[in-house]
Amino acid sequence: MATTNSIKLLTGNSHPELAKKVAERLGIDLLDMSVFKYSNQETSVIMRESVRDEDVFILQSTKPGEELNDGLMELLIIIKACKTASARRITAVMPNYPYARQDKKDKSRAPISAKLLANMLQKAGCNHIITMDLHASQIQGFFDVPVDNLYAEPSTLRYIRENFDYKNAVIVSPDAGGAKRATALADRLDLNFALIHKERSRPNEVSRMTLVGDVAGKIAILVDDMADTCGTLVKAADVLMASGAKEVVAIVTHGILSGSACEKINSSRLSKVVVTNTVPHEDKKKGCAKLETIDIAPTLAEACRRTHNGESVSFLFSHAPV
C-alpha cells in the first residue's frame, strides 16, 4: 500500500495532556502505542501502527522529579524505534529542553550536559528538534540538525493584554540574564522596564537583591524563562512591594515548580504566577490557587504543521495562533 507521508504524532508518559491538545489542534489521533517498564525498571515501547516513510513528531516534555530521566530515556527509545521502523523524518518536540542550565563549563570539572543530551538525541536518530524558550539560545549550536526554538512571548503578550490594565504596568526582569527577554516584551507593549540584580551564595539560593528602576504605584510583571524552586520570584516580589509596587505578578514559560515551590508561592506576596503548559503542573494547581496557565499547544501544533508542509515557522516568533 502506498504511503501518504502524513503527520504521525507520538508521545511517552511525560505530558500526555499536552500531546492530546496538540493532536486535537492538528485534527489527528495520537499514534496507538504503549510505553511501559518491565519489573526490572527497563523501559520498552510497543507501536501498533506503521510509521514507514511517515513524518514522525514525538512530543515529550520533562516531568519534574525522579521521572525526568525516565522521560528522556523514553524519548530516546521511541526515536530509535521509529528509526528502525523506517520513518522518513523524526522530529523531537521538546517544549522544555532538559539540562539546559548545564550549557557551559562554569567551574572546574563541570559537565556540559546540554551538549551530551544533544549528542544522544542525534545518535538515536533524531532529524529535527522543536523546543521553546531555551535557557540559553546557543544550545542550538550543539546540534548538527535543524533546531526551531519557538517563543512563548506572543502568547504572553496576548495574556497580558487580555488580563491586566497593562498601561499601568512595568515589566521586570528578576536577574540580569533575563534583561533581553524583559526589554523585548516591554518594547512590544510600550512599557517601562526594571531590573533586579541578585547575588547568589550558592546554586538555587539568592542572598541579596537590588532593584534598578521605578515600580511605585504600578503593576510589576516579573518575566522569566523558568521557575524551579521559586526562591528568586518570591524574593523579587518582596523587593518590588517594598519599592511601592501596587501588585506583583510573575509570568514564566517553564513552570518546573520543584520541591516546596507551591508552598513558597502560597505564602509569598505574588498575586499570581502564570506559567505555560510546557511542563505538566495540573496536580500543582490543586494546592496552589495562585497558579494560572497559558496554553501553548496551538503554537506547537502550528510549528508541526508548518514543518510537515515545508513552510517557514518564523511567523510564530512574533504571532500566537488563535
Disulfide bonds with the S-S distance in Angstrom:
none
